[in-house]
Amino acid sequence: MKKRAIIYLRFSDPKQVGNTSEESQEKVSRNACLAESYDVVEVVKNPAVSANKTNTQRIIELLDFCKARKGHFEILMVYKLDRFARSQE
């Protein structure tokens, strides 16, 4: 049986540079799911509206998101982990 995947997109600005736009993230994530034979059951688009949150807060939100959908998926596909955290320098 195929594993079920949720694609979780996080973006700040529709015109992001470096191929991290919402569309680019979704395309790369869908291709990765296809390559691994995952069945995409949901695509979640999370605009990053606040730069005031800490990395810990962002990870807690992501874990809460996963807990709320427990049993509905096995794989959480993200474009890059750095989409959830900012440099602290």
Residue frames relative to the residue before (quaternion, step in Angstrom):
aa qw qx qy qz dx dy dz
M 1.0000 0.0000 0.0000 0.0000 0.00 0.00 0.00
K 0.4873 -0.6699 0.4795 0.2895 3.57 -0.96 0.87
K 0.4363 -0.6543 0.5468 0.2873 3.51 -1.15 0.67
R 0.3816 -0.7201 0.5394 0.2118 3.55 -1.08 0.82
A 0.1219 -0.8087 0.5748 0.0271 3.54 -0.92 0.95
I 0.1931 -0.7062 0.6650 0.1474 3.49 -1.28 0.61
I 0.2527 -0.7314 0.6146 0.1531 3.54 -0.93 0.95
Y 0.1156 -0.8009 0.5874 0.0084 3.54 -0.72 1.16
L 0.0935 -0.8146 0.5725 -0.0004 3.55 -0.41 1.28
R 0.0220 -0.7783 0.6275 0.0001 3.55 -0.99 0.84
F 0.1039 0.8045 -0.5695 0.1329 3.54 -0.70 1.09
S 0.3894 -0.7348 0.5180 0.2004 3.52 -1.18 0.66
D 0.8074 0.0436 0.0566 0.5856 3.53 0.92 -0.93
P 0.5201 -0.6674 0.4279 0.3177 3.60 -0.81 0.92
K 0.7293 0.4033 -0.2317 0.5018 3.61 1.16 -0.49
Q 0.1814 0.8211 -0.5250 0.1313 3.58 1.11 0.60
V 0.4044 -0.7059 0.5344 0.2292 3.51 -1.13 0.73
G 0.7439 0.4250 -0.2861 0.4291 3.54 -1.27 0.20
N 0.5624 -0.6435 0.3688 0.3655 3.57 1.13 0.65
T 0.4987 0.6383 -0.4549 0.3701 3.60 0.94 0.81
S 0.2965 0.7473 -0.5381 0.2532 3.58 1.14 0.48
E 0.6962 -0.4603 0.3493 0.4258 3.55 -1.26 0.36
E 0.6844 0.4944 -0.2861 0.4532 3.58 0.87 -0.95
S 0.6565 0.5071 -0.3093 0.4650 3.58 0.96 -0.85
Q 0.6468 0.5200 -0.3167 0.4593 3.57 0.93 -0.89
E 0.6778 0.4923 -0.3025 0.4547 3.58 0.89 -0.92
K 0.6461 0.5262 -0.3261 0.4465 3.58 0.93 -0.84
V 0.6757 0.4819 -0.2920 0.4754 3.59 0.84 -0.97
S 0.6676 0.5073 -0.2996 0.4552 3.59 0.93 -0.88
R 0.6489 0.5016 -0.3198 0.4744 3.60 0.97 -0.81
N 0.6473 0.5123 -0.3223 0.4633 3.59 0.97 -0.79
A 0.6366 0.5155 -0.3280 0.4706 3.59 1.02 -0.76
C 0.6435 0.5089 -0.3188 0.4747 3.60 1.00 -0.79
L 0.6371 0.5238 -0.3181 0.4676 3.56 0.98 -0.82
A 0.6622 0.5194 -0.3010 0.4485 3.58 0.91 -0.92
E 0.7344 0.3907 -0.2152 0.5115 3.58 1.11 -0.70
S 0.4305 -0.7213 0.4306 0.3302 3.59 1.34 0.02
Y 0.3393 0.7151 -0.5283 0.3070 3.57 0.99 0.85
D 0.3559 -0.7068 0.5720 0.2158 3.56 -1.12 0.72
V 0.2844 -0.7651 0.5532 0.1664 3.61 -0.48 1.17
V 0.1307 -0.8250 0.5487 0.0341 3.57 -0.55 1.20
E 0.8001 0.0241 0.0021 0.5994 3.58 1.23 -0.35
V 0.1361 -0.7338 0.6567 0.1088 3.54 -1.24 0.60
V 0.1131 -0.7966 0.5933 0.0241 3.54 -0.65 1.16
K 0.1529 -0.7833 0.6000 0.0552 3.54 -0.84 1.05
N 0.0366 -0.8198 0.5690 -0.0532 3.54 -0.49 1.26
P 0.2007 -0.7841 0.5743 0.1229 3.59 -0.23 1.20
A 0.3450 -0.7348 0.5508 0.1941 3.56 -0.86 0.99
V 0.0745 -0.8551 0.5131 0.0071 3.54 0.00 1.28
S 0.7675 0.3179 -0.1843 0.5252 3.60 1.16 -0.40
A 0.2341 -0.7572 0.5952 0.1325 3.53 -0.89 0.97
N 0.5455 0.6548 -0.3757 0.3641 3.58 1.27 0.00
K 0.5756 0.6059 -0.3826 0.3940 3.59 1.20 -0.26
T 0.4412 -0.6734 0.5238 0.2784 3.53 -1.13 0.67
N 0.6630 -0.4802 0.3811 0.4295 3.55 -1.28 0.27
T 0.6283 0.5431 -0.3349 0.4452 3.58 1.00 -0.80
Q 0.6505 0.5129 -0.3152 0.4631 3.59 0.94 -0.84
R 0.6509 0.5157 -0.3199 0.4561 3.58 0.98 -0.79
I 0.6579 0.4984 -0.3073 0.4737 3.58 0.97 -0.83
I 0.6228 0.5294 -0.3363 0.4676 3.60 1.01 -0.76
E 0.6401 0.5168 -0.3217 0.4688 3.60 0.96 -0.83
L 0.6580 0.5071 -0.3075 0.4641 3.58 0.96 -0.85
L 0.6523 0.5000 -0.3116 0.4769 3.59 0.99 -0.80
D 0.6287 0.5222 -0.3266 0.4747 3.60 1.03 -0.76
F 0.6065 0.5507 -0.3337 0.4664 3.55 1.05 -0.80
C 0.6816 0.4884 -0.2818 0.4663 3.59 0.88 -0.97
K 0.6426 0.5245 -0.3218 0.4566 3.60 0.96 -0.84
A 0.6556 0.5265 -0.3108 0.4432 3.59 0.98 -0.84
R 0.7508 0.3496 -0.1967 0.5247 3.60 1.16 -0.52
K 0.2456 0.8038 -0.5079 0.1888 3.58 1.25 0.35
G 0.7869 0.2835 -0.2414 0.4921 3.54 -0.92 0.99
H 0.6682 0.4997 -0.2953 0.4654 3.58 1.24 -0.26
F 0.7968 0.0776 -0.0371 0.5981 3.58 1.27 -0.26
E 0.3275 -0.7348 0.5601 0.1979 3.53 -1.29 0.39
I 0.7709 0.2906 -0.1239 0.5531 3.58 1.15 -0.65
L 0.1360 -0.7355 0.6566 0.0971 3.55 -1.02 0.87
M 0.1336 -0.8060 0.5757 0.0331 3.55 -0.46 1.24
V 0.0021 0.7736 -0.6330 0.0275 3.54 -0.81 1.07
Y 0.6004 -0.5814 0.4122 0.3628 3.55 -1.16 0.60
K 0.7550 -0.1668 0.1593 0.6138 3.56 0.81 -1.07
L 0.5363 -0.6407 0.4358 0.3347 3.56 -0.96 0.76
D 0.6269 0.5551 -0.3557 0.4151 3.60 1.06 -0.57
R 0.4926 0.6308 -0.4418 0.4053 3.60 1.25 0.00
F 0.7112 0.4452 -0.2495 0.4835 3.59 1.24 -0.37
A 0.7729 0.2775 -0.1515 0.5502 3.56 1.20 -0.20
R 0.2586 -0.7490 0.5910 0.1514 3.51 -1.16 0.60
S 0.5865 -0.5536 0.4508 0.3825 3.54 -1.19 0.53
Q 0.3421 -0.7531 0.5327 0.1790 3.54 -0.99 0.87
E 0.4735 0.6830 -0.4339 0.3477 3.59 1.26 0.12
